[in-house]
Structures are given as structure tokens and as C-alpha cells.
């Protein structure tokens, strides 16, 4: 399907490493016309980087589809789509 899932192995959990690597991966992906989300939509973890691969019109379309099929926000609450 063309999706890549990045796993970084370190001896122990280290938020500083994550903070260094995550922005690089998202910016590199955007620079190469990639997407930070897959076909199943986007949730809370990547909401802050969605603008790197989707323009405002696309994001608003995602929101409007979500509102149309889930007007009471009971399916996957707080997710964009």
C-alpha cells in the first residue's frame, strides 16, 4: 500500500530522541510530497502535523465528512476523520 511505519530502537525510552527524530521525519515526508496520515484518517497524535501534507481545504473537507457521518461525535471522538 506504500505506507511506511518508522520504528526507532533505543536502549530505553528517551523523549529527547523522539523530539529530534519526529520533526525530521514529518518535514522530510512533506518535502517529498508524502502524507503523514494513511487511508484510515488521522487522530490526535498527528493532528499537529497534518498541515504538512494536507492543505486547509482538504482538512476542512475531512472535518465536514466527519460531521456529516458522525454529527454527535460518538465514533472515534476527537479524531478528525
PDB file of N, CA, C and O in Angstrom:
ATOM      1  N   UNK A   1       0.807  -1.206   0.000  1.00  0.00           N
ATOM      2  CA  UNK A   1       0.000   0.000   0.000  1.00  0.00           C
ATOM      3  C   UNK A   1       0.841   1.257   0.000  1.00  0.00           C
ATOM      4  O   UNK A   1       0.299   2.358  -0.107  1.00  0.00           O
ATOM      5  N   UNK A   2       2.147   1.122   0.117  1.00  0.00           N
ATOM      6  CA  UNK A   2       3.018   2.284   0.070  1.00  0.00           C
ATOM      7  C   UNK A   2       3.224   2.986   1.397  1.00  0.00           C
ATOM      8  O   UNK A   2       3.977   3.957   1.469  1.00  0.00           O
ATOM      9  N   UNK A   3       2.575   2.518   2.444  1.00  0.00           N
ATOM     10  CA  UNK A   3       2.730   3.153   3.754  1.00  0.00           C
ATOM     11  C   UNK A   3       4.028   2.702   4.413  1.00  0.00           C
ATOM     12  O   UNK A   3       4.428   1.544   4.294  1.00  0.00           O
ATOM     13  N   UNK A   4       4.669   3.617   5.098  1.00  0.00           N
ATOM     14  CA  UNK A   4       5.853   3.307   5.881  1.00  0.00           C
ATOM     15  C   UNK A   4       5.551   3.555   7.350  1.00  0.00           C
ATOM     16  O   UNK A   4       4.920   4.549   7.710  1.00  0.00           O
ATOM     17  N   UNK A   5       6.001   2.655   8.176  1.00  0.00           N
ATOM     18  CA  UNK A   5       5.872   2.819   9.618  1.00  0.00           C
ATOM     19  C   UNK A   5       7.283   2.821  10.174  1.00  0.00           C
ATOM     20  O   UNK A   5       8.015   1.843  10.025  1.00  0.00           O
ATOM     21  N   UNK A   6       7.660   3.900  10.806  1.00  0.00           N
ATOM     22  CA  UNK A   6       9.016   4.051  11.299  1.00  0.00           C
ATOM     23  C   UNK A   6       9.083   3.607  12.756  1.00  0.00           C
ATOM     24  O   UNK A   6       8.271   4.020  13.585  1.00  0.00           O
ATOM     25  N   UNK A   7      10.048   2.774  13.046  1.00  0.00           N
ATOM     26  CA  UNK A   7      10.325   2.354  14.418  1.00  0.00           C
ATOM     27  C   UNK A   7      11.775   2.669  14.717  1.00  0.00           C
ATOM     28  O   UNK A   7      12.670   2.309  13.953  1.00  0.00           O
ATOM     29  N   UNK A   8      12.001   3.338  15.824  1.00  0.00           N
ATOM     30  CA  UNK A   8      13.351   3.695  16.224  1.00  0.00           C
ATOM     31  C   UNK A   8      13.663   2.944  17.509  1.00  0.00           C
ATOM     32  O   UNK A   8      12.950   3.069  18.504  1.00  0.00           O
ATOM     33  N   UNK A   9      14.724   2.175  17.477  1.00  0.00           N
ATOM     34  CA  UNK A   9      15.100   1.367  18.634  1.00  0.00           C
ATOM     35  C   UNK A   9      16.185   2.072  19.446  1.00  0.00           C
ATOM     36  O   UNK A   9      17.215   2.486  18.913  1.00  0.00           O
ATOM     37  N   UNK A  10      15.933   2.194  20.711  1.00  0.00           N
ATOM     38  CA  UNK A  10      16.905   2.747  21.642  1.00  0.00           C
ATOM     39  C   UNK A  10      16.929   1.852  22.881  1.00  0.00           C
ATOM     40  O   UNK A  10      15.993   1.089  23.118  1.00  0.00           O
ATOM     41  N   UNK A  11      17.983   1.945  23.655  1.00  0.00           N
ATOM     42  CA  UNK A  11      18.111   1.101  24.847  1.00  0.00           C
ATOM     43  C   UNK A  11      16.954   1.300  25.814  1.00  0.00           C
ATOM     44  O   UNK A  11      16.423   0.337  26.368  1.00  0.00           O
ATOM     45  N   UNK A  12      16.569   2.547  26.012  1.00  0.00           N
ATOM     46  CA  UNK A  12      15.460   2.852  26.904  1.00  0.00           C
ATOM     47  C   UNK A  12      14.685   4.040  26.349  1.00  0.00           C
ATOM     48  O   UNK A  12      15.210   4.823  25.558  1.00  0.00           O
ATOM     49  N   UNK A  13      13.445   4.163  26.768  1.00  0.00           N
ATOM     50  CA  UNK A  13      12.594   5.258  26.296  1.00  0.00           C
ATOM     51  C   UNK A  13      13.283   6.590  26.566  1.00  0.00           C
ATOM     52  O   UNK A  13      13.748   6.859  27.673  1.00  0.00           O
ATOM     53  N   UNK A  14      13.335   7.414  25.522  1.00  0.00           N
ATOM     54  CA  UNK A  14      14.014   8.698  25.640  1.00  0.00           C
ATOM     55  C   UNK A  14      13.249   9.747  24.835  1.00  0.00           C
ATOM     56  O   UNK A  14      13.398   9.812  23.614  1.00  0.00           O
ATOM     57  N   UNK A  15      12.437  10.564  25.497  1.00  0.00           N
ATOM     58  CA  UNK A  15      11.651  11.586  24.797  1.00  0.00           C
ATOM     59  C   UNK A  15      12.501  12.556  23.985  1.00  0.00           C
ATOM     60  O   UNK A  15      12.023  13.093  22.986  1.00  0.00           O
ATOM     61  N   UNK A  16      13.736  12.792  24.381  1.00  0.00           N
ATOM     62  CA  UNK A  16      14.604  13.721  23.655  1.00  0.00           C
ATOM     63  C   UNK A  16      14.914  13.198  22.253  1.00  0.00           C
ATOM     64  O   UNK A  16      14.961  13.973  21.298  1.00  0.00           O
ATOM     65  N   UNK A  17      15.123  11.907  22.128  1.00  0.00           N
ATOM     66  CA  UNK A  17      15.383  11.319  20.812  1.00  0.00           C
ATOM     67  C   UNK A  17      14.137  11.430  19.940  1.00  0.00           C
ATOM     68  O   UNK A  17      14.225  11.793  18.767  1.00  0.00           O
ATOM     69  N   UNK A  18      13.000  11.123  20.504  1.00  0.00           N
ATOM     70  CA  UNK A  18      11.739  11.248  19.776  1.00  0.00           C
ATOM     71  C   UNK A  18      11.537  12.690  19.301  1.00  0.00           C
ATOM     72  O   UNK A  18      11.116  12.921  18.168  1.00  0.00           O
ATOM     73  N   UNK A  19      11.834  13.643  20.161  1.00  0.00           N
ATOM     74  CA  UNK A  19      11.660  15.056  19.823  1.00  0.00           C
ATOM     75  C   UNK A  19      12.592  15.492  18.697  1.00  0.00           C
ATOM     76  O   UNK A  19      12.272  16.429  17.965  1.00  0.00           O
ATOM     77  N   UNK A  20      13.719  14.840  18.548  1.00  0.00           N
ATOM     78  CA  UNK A  20      14.645  15.153  17.454  1.00  0.00           C
ATOM     79  C   UNK A  20      14.233  14.488  16.145  1.00  0.00           C
ATOM     80  O   UNK A  20      14.296  15.103  15.081  1.00  0.00           O
ATOM     81  N   UNK A  21      13.819  13.248  16.230  1.00  0.00           N
ATOM     82  CA  UNK A  21      13.551  12.453  15.027  1.00  0.00           C
ATOM     83  C   UNK A  21      12.197  12.766  14.410  1.00  0.00           C
ATOM     84  O   UNK A  21      12.089  12.886  13.189  1.00  0.00           O
ATOM     85  N   UNK A  22      11.163  12.901  15.233  1.00  0.00           N
ATOM     86  CA  UNK A  22       9.811  13.090  14.708  1.00  0.00           C
ATOM     87  C   UNK A  22       9.694  14.291  13.767  1.00  0.00           C
ATOM     88  O   UNK A  22       9.183  14.119  12.661  1.00  0.00           O
ATOM     89  N   UNK A  23      10.134  15.488  14.134  1.00  0.00           N
ATOM     90  CA  UNK A  23      10.011  16.620  13.200  1.00  0.00           C
ATOM     91  C   UNK A  23      10.761  16.379  11.893  1.00  0.00           C
ATOM     92  O   UNK A  23      10.275  16.742  10.821  1.00  0.00           O
ATOM     93  N   UNK A  24      11.927  15.776  11.978  1.00  0.00           N
ATOM     94  CA  UNK A  24      12.695  15.488  10.757  1.00  0.00           C
ATOM     95  C   UNK A  24      11.907  14.581   9.823  1.00  0.00           C
ATOM     96  O   UNK A  24      11.834  14.843   8.622  1.00  0.00           O
ATOM     97  N   UNK A  25      11.322  13.525  10.356  1.00  0.00           N
ATOM     98  CA  UNK A  25      10.579  12.571   9.525  1.00  0.00           C
ATOM     99  C   UNK A  25       9.383  13.253   8.870  1.00  0.00           C
ATOM    100  O   UNK A  25       9.155  13.074   7.674  1.00  0.00           O
ATOM    101  N   UNK A  26       8.621  14.025   9.626  1.00  0.00           N
ATOM    102  CA  UNK A  26       7.437  14.690   9.062  1.00  0.00           C
ATOM    103  C   UNK A  26       7.817  15.744   8.025  1.00  0.00           C
ATOM    104  O   UNK A  26       7.164  15.853   6.988  1.00  0.00           O
ATOM    105  N   UNK A  27       8.848  16.505   8.292  1.00  0.00           N
ATOM    106  CA  UNK A  27       9.269  17.533   7.336  1.00  0.00           C
ATOM    107  C   UNK A  27       9.839  16.902   6.067  1.00  0.00           C
ATOM    108  O   UNK A  27       9.572  17.382   4.965  1.00  0.00           O
ATOM    109  N   UNK A  28      10.620  15.834   6.212  1.00  0.00           N
ATOM    110  CA  UNK A  28      11.169  15.135   5.046  1.00  0.00           C
ATOM    111  C   UNK A  28      10.034  14.551   4.209  1.00  0.00           C
ATOM    112  O   UNK A  28      10.045  14.653   2.982  1.00  0.00           O
ATOM    113  N   UNK A  29       9.072  13.951   4.864  1.00  0.00           N
ATOM    114  CA  UNK A  29       7.922  13.366   4.171  1.00  0.00           C
ATOM    115  C   UNK A  29       7.160  14.436   3.396  1.00  0.00           C
ATOM    116  O   UNK A  29       6.810  14.227   2.234  1.00  0.00           O
ATOM    117  N   UNK A  30       6.903  15.566   4.017  1.00  0.00           N
ATOM    118  CA  UNK A  30       6.193  16.656   3.347  1.00  0.00           C
ATOM    119  C   UNK A  30       6.990  17.186   2.165  1.00  0.00           C
ATOM    120  O   UNK A  30       6.417  17.476   1.115  1.00  0.00           O
ATOM    121  N   UNK A  31       8.300  17.317   2.320  1.00  0.00           N
ATOM    122  CA  UNK A  31       9.153  17.834   1.241  1.00  0.00           C
ATOM    123  C   UNK A  31       9.160  16.909   0.030  1.00  0.00           C
ATOM    124  O   UNK A  31       9.426  17.346  -1.090  1.00  0.00           O
ATOM    125  N   UNK A  32       8.868  15.633   0.257  1.00  0.00           N
ATOM    126  CA  UNK A  32       8.850  14.649  -0.826  1.00  0.00           C
ATOM    127  C   UNK A  32       7.427  14.290  -1.240  1.00  0.00           C
ATOM    128  O   UNK A  32       7.184  13.233  -1.823  1.00  0.00           O
ATOM    129  N   UNK A  33       6.491  15.185  -0.930  1.00  0.00           N
ATOM    130  CA  UNK A  33       5.076  15.049  -1.317  1.00  0.00           C
ATOM    131  C   UNK A  33       4.404  13.825  -0.715  1.00  0.00           C
ATOM    132  O   UNK A  33       3.467  13.272  -1.291  1.00  0.00           O
ATOM    133  N   UNK A  34       4.890  13.408   0.446  1.00  0.00           N
ATOM    134  CA  UNK A  34       4.279  12.283   1.150  1.00  0.00           C
ATOM    135  C   UNK A  34       3.176  12.758   2.069  1.00  0.00           C
ATOM    136  O   UNK A  34       2.880  13.951   2.135  1.00  0.00           O
ATOM    137  N   UNK A  35       2.576  11.834   2.769  1.00  0.00           N
ATOM    138  CA  UNK A  35       1.480  12.151   3.678  1.00  0.00           C
ATOM    139  C   UNK A  35       1.797  11.648   5.074  1.00  0.00           C
ATOM    140  O   UNK A  35       2.404  10.589   5.240  1.00  0.00           O
ATOM    141  N   UNK A  36       1.388  12.403   6.064  1.00  0.00           N
ATOM    142  CA  UNK A  36       1.601  11.989   7.448  1.00  0.00           C
ATOM    143  C   UNK A  36       0.453  11.138   7.959  1.00  0.00           C
ATOM    144  O   UNK A  36       0.468  10.696   9.108  1.00  0.00           O
ATOM    145  N   UNK A  37      -0.537  10.908   7.118  1.00  0.00           N
ATOM    146  CA  UNK A  37      -1.668  10.074   7.509  1.00  0.00           C
ATOM    147  C   UNK A  37      -1.912   9.020   6.450  1.00  0.00           C
ATOM    148  O   UNK A  37      -1.506   9.166   5.297  1.00  0.00           O
ATOM    149  N   UNK A  38      -2.570   7.975   6.854  1.00  0.00           N
ATOM    150  CA  UNK A  38      -2.875   6.890   5.922  1.00  0.00           C
ATOM    151  C   UNK A  38      -4.324   6.999   5.465  1.00  0.00           C
ATOM    152  O   UNK A  38      -5.008   7.984   5.741  1.00  0.00           O
ATOM    153  N   UNK A  39      -4.769   5.974   4.766  1.00  0.00           N
ATOM    154  CA  UNK A  39      -6.117   5.991   4.215  1.00  0.00           C
ATOM    155  C   UNK A  39      -7.198   5.972   5.282  1.00  0.00           C
ATOM    156  O   UNK A  39      -8.350   6.299   4.999  1.00  0.00           O
ATOM    157  N   UNK A  40      -6.848   5.596   6.497  1.00  0.00           N
ATOM    158  CA  UNK A  40      -7.850   5.493   7.552  1.00  0.00           C
ATOM    159  C   UNK A  40      -8.056   6.794   8.316  1.00  0.00           C
ATOM    160  O   UNK A  40      -8.826   6.824   9.276  1.00  0.00           O
ATOM    161  N   UNK A  41      -7.404   7.841   7.924  1.00  0.00           N
ATOM    162  CA  UNK A  41      -7.619   9.143   8.552  1.00  0.00           C
ATOM    163  C   UNK A  41      -6.491   9.535   9.466  1.00  0.00           C
ATOM    164  O   UNK A  41      -5.368   9.047   9.339  1.00  0.00           O
ATOM    165  N   UNK A  42      -6.795  10.411  10.381  1.00  0.00           N
ATOM    166  CA  UNK A  42      -5.765  10.925  11.298  1.00  0.00           C
ATOM    167  C   UNK A  42      -6.387  11.119  12.669  1.00  0.00           C
ATOM    168  O   UNK A  42      -7.555  11.485  12.794  1.00  0.00           O
ATOM    169  N   UNK A  43      -5.599  10.870  13.675  1.00  0.00           N
ATOM    170  CA  UNK A  43      -6.080  11.006  15.044  1.00  0.00           C
ATOM    171  C   UNK A  43      -5.359  12.110  15.784  1.00  0.00           C
ATOM    172  O   UNK A  43      -4.830  13.045  15.183  1.00  0.00           O
ATOM    173  N   UNK A  44      -5.348  11.984  17.080  1.00  0.00           N
ATOM    174  CA  UNK A  44      -4.781  13.034  17.921  1.00  0.00           C
ATOM    175  C   UNK A  44      -3.263  13.130  17.822  1.00  0.00           C
ATOM    176  O   UNK A  44      -2.710  14.229  17.880  1.00  0.00           O
ATOM    177  N   UNK A  45      -2.591  12.009  17.674  1.00  0.00           N
ATOM    178  CA  UNK A  45      -1.126  12.013  17.712  1.00  0.00           C
ATOM    179  C   UNK A  45      -0.496  12.806  16.572  1.00  0.00           C
ATOM    180  O   UNK A  45       0.576  13.388  16.742  1.00  0.00           O
ATOM    181  N   UNK A  46      -1.148  12.835  15.419  1.00  0.00           N
ATOM    182  CA  UNK A  46      -0.558  13.514  14.265  1.00  0.00           C
ATOM    183  C   UNK A  46      -1.330  14.757  13.836  1.00  0.00           C
ATOM    184  O   UNK A  46      -1.014  15.361  12.810  1.00  0.00           O
ATOM    185  N   UNK A  47      -2.312  15.131  14.591  1.00  0.00           N
ATOM    186  CA  UNK A  47      -3.119  16.299  14.243  1.00  0.00           C
ATOM    187  C   UNK A  47      -2.259  17.544  14.039  1.00  0.00           C
ATOM    188  O   UNK A  47      -2.537  18.355  13.155  1.00  0.00           O
ATOM    189  N   UNK A  48      -1.228  17.696  14.844  1.00  0.00           N
ATOM    190  CA  UNK A  48      -0.381  18.894  14.795  1.00  0.00           C
ATOM    191  C   UNK A  48       0.499  18.962  13.540  1.00  0.00           C
ATOM    192  O   UNK A  48       1.063  20.017  13.251  1.00  0.00           O
ATOM    193  N   UNK A  49       0.630  17.860  12.790  1.00  0.00           N
ATOM    194  CA  UNK A  49       1.469  17.866  11.582  1.00  0.00           C
ATOM    195  C   UNK A  49       0.655  17.662  10.304  1.00  0.00           C
ATOM    196  O   UNK A  49       1.221  17.602   9.213  1.00  0.00           O
ATOM    197  N   UNK A  50      -0.651  17.558  10.432  1.00  0.00           N
ATOM    198  CA  UNK A  50      -1.485  17.322   9.253  1.00  0.00           C
ATOM    199  C   UNK A  50      -1.281  18.403   8.191  1.00  0.00           C
ATOM    200  O   UNK A  50      -1.318  18.107   6.997  1.00  0.00           O
ATOM    201  N   UNK A  51      -1.070  19.638   8.608  1.00  0.00           N
ATOM    202  CA  UNK A  51      -0.898  20.744   7.662  1.00  0.00           C
ATOM    203  C   UNK A  51       0.337  20.569   6.768  1.00  0.00           C
ATOM    204  O   UNK A  51       0.451  21.235   5.739  1.00  0.00           O
ATOM    205  N   UNK A  52       1.254  19.684   7.149  1.00  0.00           N
ATOM    206  CA  UNK A  52       2.444  19.459   6.320  1.00  0.00           C
ATOM    207  C   UNK A  52       2.117  18.695   5.034  1.00  0.00           C
ATOM    208  O   UNK A  52       2.834  18.807   4.040  1.00  0.00           O
ATOM    209  N   UNK A  53       1.042  17.929   5.061  1.00  0.00           N
ATOM    210  CA  UNK A  53       0.730  17.141   3.862  1.00  0.00           C
ATOM    211  C   UNK A  53      -0.668  17.388   3.308  1.00  0.00           C
ATOM    212  O   UNK A  53      -1.006  16.875   2.242  1.00  0.00           O
ATOM    213  N   UNK A  54      -1.471  18.153   4.002  1.00  0.00           N
ATOM    214  CA  UNK A  54      -2.821  18.470   3.520  1.00  0.00           C
ATOM    215  C   UNK A  54      -3.026  19.972   3.600  1.00  0.00           C
ATOM    216  O   UNK A  54      -2.652  20.608   4.586  1.00  0.00           O
ATOM    217  N   UNK A  55      -3.629  20.543   2.547  1.00  0.00           N
ATOM    218  CA  UNK A  55      -3.911  21.977   2.598  1.00  0.00           C
ATOM    219  C   UNK A  55      -5.180  22.229   3.415  1.00  0.00           C
ATOM    220  O   UNK A  55      -5.890  21.289   3.774  1.00  0.00           O
ATOM    221  N   UNK A  56      -5.455  23.482   3.702  1.00  0.00           N
ATOM    222  CA  UNK A  56      -6.584  23.831   4.562  1.00  0.00           C
ATOM    223  C   UNK A  56      -7.915  23.366   3.974  1.00  0.00           C
ATOM    224  O   UNK A  56      -8.815  22.965   4.713  1.00  0.00           O
ATOM    225  N   UNK A  57      -8.041  23.418   2.655  1.00  0.00           N
ATOM    226  CA  UNK A  57      -9.287  22.954   2.026  1.00  0.00           C
ATOM    227  C   UNK A  57      -9.486  21.452   2.247  1.00  0.00           C
ATOM    228  O   UNK A  57     -10.604  21.007   2.507  1.00  0.00           O
ATOM    229  N   UNK A  58      -8.430  20.687   2.145  1.00  0.00           N
ATOM    230  CA  UNK A  58      -8.524  19.245   2.374  1.00  0.00           C
ATOM    231  C   UNK A  58      -8.862  18.931   3.825  1.00  0.00           C
ATOM    232  O   UNK A  58      -9.662  18.039   4.109  1.00  0.00           O
ATOM    233  N   UNK A  59      -8.250  19.668   4.730  1.00  0.00           N
ATOM    234  CA  UNK A  59      -8.528  19.453   6.152  1.00  0.00           C
ATOM    235  C   UNK A  59      -9.980  19.794   6.460  1.00  0.00           C
ATOM    236  O   UNK A  59     -10.642  19.071   7.205  1.00  0.00           O
ATOM    237  N   UNK A  60     -10.472  20.872   5.902  1.00  0.00           N
ATOM    238  CA  UNK A  60     -11.875  21.242   6.122  1.00  0.00           C
ATOM    239  C   UNK A  60     -12.810  20.209   5.513  1.00  0.00           C
ATOM    240  O   UNK A  60     -13.859  19.915   6.087  1.00  0.00           O
ATOM    241  N   UNK A  61     -12.449  19.653   4.361  1.00  0.00           N
ATOM    242  CA  UNK A  61     -13.256  18.589   3.760  1.00  0.00           C
ATOM    243  C   UNK A  61     -13.301  17.374   4.689  1.00  0.00           C
ATOM    244  O   UNK A  61     -14.355  16.762   4.861  1.00  0.00           O
ATOM    245  N   UNK A  62     -12.170  17.027   5.280  1.00  0.00           N
ATOM    246  CA  UNK A  62     -12.132  15.915   6.235  1.00  0.00           C
ATOM    247  C   UNK A  62     -13.068  16.199   7.409  1.00  0.00           C
ATOM    248  O   UNK A  62     -13.822  15.327   7.841  1.00  0.00           O
ATOM    249  N   UNK A  63     -13.009  17.408   7.909  1.00  0.00           N
ATOM    250  CA  UNK A  63     -13.883  17.770   9.033  1.00  0.00           C
ATOM    251  C   UNK A  63     -15.354  17.705   8.641  1.00  0.00           C
ATOM    252  O   UNK A  63     -16.185  17.231   9.416  1.00  0.00           O
ATOM    253  N   UNK A  64     -15.675  18.175   7.451  1.00  0.00           N
ATOM    254  CA  UNK A  64     -17.080  18.182   7.030  1.00  0.00           C
ATOM    255  C   UNK A  64     -17.601  16.767   6.808  1.00  0.00           C
ATOM    256  O   UNK A  64     -18.761  16.481   7.105  1.00  0.00           O
ATOM    257  N   UNK A  65     -16.762  15.887   6.292  1.00  0.00           N
ATOM    258  CA  UNK A  65     -17.171  14.481   6.138  1.00  0.00           C
ATOM    259  C   UNK A  65     -17.420  13.866   7.508  1.00  0.00           C
ATOM    260  O   UNK A  65     -18.408  13.161   7.714  1.00  0.00           O
ATOM    261  N   UNK A  66     -16.523  14.138   8.435  1.00  0.00           N
ATOM    262  CA  UNK A  66     -16.692  13.628   9.804  1.00  0.00           C
ATOM    263  C   UNK A  66     -17.998  14.146  10.409  1.00  0.00           C
ATOM    264  O   UNK A  66     -18.744  13.381  11.021  1.00  0.00           O
ATOM    265  N   UNK A  67     -18.275  15.431  10.242  1.00  0.00           N
ATOM    266  CA  UNK A  67     -19.524  15.993  10.781  1.00  0.00           C
ATOM    267  C   UNK A  67     -20.743  15.359  10.133  1.00  0.00           C
ATOM    268  O   UNK A  67     -21.757  15.133  10.794  1.00  0.00           O
ATOM    269  N   UNK A  68     -20.647  15.070   8.836  1.00  0.00           N
ATOM    270  CA  UNK A  68     -21.781  14.501   8.112  1.00  0.00           C
ATOM    271  C   UNK A  68     -22.089  13.073   8.580  1.00  0.00           C
ATOM    272  O   UNK A  68     -23.251  12.726   8.791  1.00  0.00           O
ATOM    273  N   UNK A  69     -21.058  12.254   8.741  1.00  0.00           N
ATOM    274  CA  UNK A  69     -21.325  10.858   9.091  1.00  0.00           C
ATOM    275  C   UNK A  69     -21.373  10.614  10.602  1.00  0.00           C
ATOM    276  O   UNK A  69     -21.802   9.549  11.047  1.00  0.00           O
ATOM    277  N   UNK A  70     -20.936  11.593  11.382  1.00  0.00           N
ATOM    278  CA  UNK A  70     -20.912  11.439  12.827  1.00  0.00           C
ATOM    279  C   UNK A  70     -21.281  12.754  13.509  1.00  0.00           C
ATOM    280  O   UNK A  70     -20.454  13.336  14.211  1.00  0.00           O
ATOM    281  N   UNK A  71     -22.510  13.230  13.313  1.00  0.00           N
ATOM    282  CA  UNK A  71     -22.891  14.546  13.843  1.00  0.00           C
ATOM    283  C   UNK A  71     -22.863  14.636  15.371  1.00  0.00           C
ATOM    284  O   UNK A  71     -22.751  15.732  15.922  1.00  0.00           O
ATOM    285  N   UNK A  72     -22.963  13.499  16.057  1.00  0.00           N
ATOM    286  CA  UNK A  72     -22.953  13.519  17.525  1.00  0.00           C
ATOM    287  C   UNK A  72     -21.566  13.227  18.096  1.00  0.00           C
ATOM    288  O   UNK A  72     -21.400  13.145  19.313  1.00  0.00           O
ATOM    289  N   UNK A  73     -20.581  13.070  17.229  1.00  0.00           N
ATOM    290  CA  UNK A  73     -19.192  12.834  17.643  1.00  0.00           C
ATOM    291  C   UNK A  73     -19.058  11.633  18.580  1.00  0.00           C
ATOM    292  O   UNK A  73     -18.377  11.700  19.603  1.00  0.00           O
ATOM    293  N   UNK A  74     -19.723  10.528  18.210  1.00  0.00           N
ATOM    294  CA  UNK A  74     -19.645   9.332  19.051  1.00  0.00           C
ATOM    295  C   UNK A  74     -18.710   8.272  18.472  1.00  0.00           C
ATOM    296  O   UNK A  74     -18.301   7.356  19.184  1.00  0.00           O
ATOM    297  N   UNK A  75     -18.373   8.387  17.203  1.00  0.00           N
ATOM    298  CA  UNK A  75     -17.442   7.445  16.590  1.00  0.00           C
ATOM    299  C   UNK A  75     -16.049   8.072  16.589  1.00  0.00           C
ATOM    300  O   UNK A  75     -15.834   9.128  15.994  1.00  0.00           O
ATOM    301  N   UNK A  76     -15.128   7.423  17.247  1.00  0.00           N
ATOM    302  CA  UNK A  76     -13.769   7.966  17.353  1.00  0.00           C
ATOM    303  C   UNK A  76     -13.798   9.428  17.791  1.00  0.00           C
ATOM    304  O   UNK A  76     -13.376  10.303  17.035  1.00  0.00           O
ATOM    305  N   UNK A  77     -14.284   9.703  18.984  1.00  0.00           N
ATOM    306  CA  UNK A  77     -14.352  11.099  19.423  1.00  0.00           C
ATOM    307  C   UNK A  77     -12.988  11.785  19.376  1.00  0.00           C
ATOM    308  O   UNK A  77     -11.960  11.170  19.657  1.00  0.00           O
ATOM    309  N   UNK A  78     -12.998  13.036  19.025  1.00  0.00           N
ATOM    310  CA  UNK A  78     -11.838  13.922  18.976  1.00  0.00           C
ATOM    311  C   UNK A  78     -10.908  13.647  17.788  1.00  0.00           C
ATOM    312  O   UNK A  78      -9.874  14.304  17.660  1.00  0.00           O
ATOM    313  N   UNK A  79     -11.246  12.710  16.934  1.00  0.00           N
ATOM    314  CA  UNK A  79     -10.439  12.434  15.746  1.00  0.00           C
ATOM    315  C   UNK A  79     -10.969  13.297  14.610  1.00  0.00           C
ATOM    316  O   UNK A  79     -12.143  13.665  14.601  1.00  0.00           O
ATOM    317  N   UNK A  80     -10.116  13.617  13.665  1.00  0.00           N
ATOM    318  CA  UNK A  80     -10.559  14.428  12.527  1.00  0.00           C
ATOM    319  C   UNK A  80     -11.376  13.608  11.557  1.00  0.00           C
ATOM    320  O   UNK A  80     -12.422  14.054  11.087  1.00  0.00           O
ATOM    321  N   UNK A  81     -10.907  12.413  11.255  1.00  0.00           N
ATOM    322  CA  UNK A  81     -11.631  11.562  10.308  1.00  0.00           C
ATOM    323  C   UNK A  81     -11.296  10.127  10.590  1.00  0.00           C
ATOM    324  O   UNK A  81     -11.797   9.231   9.910  1.00  0.00           O
TER     325      UNK A  81
END
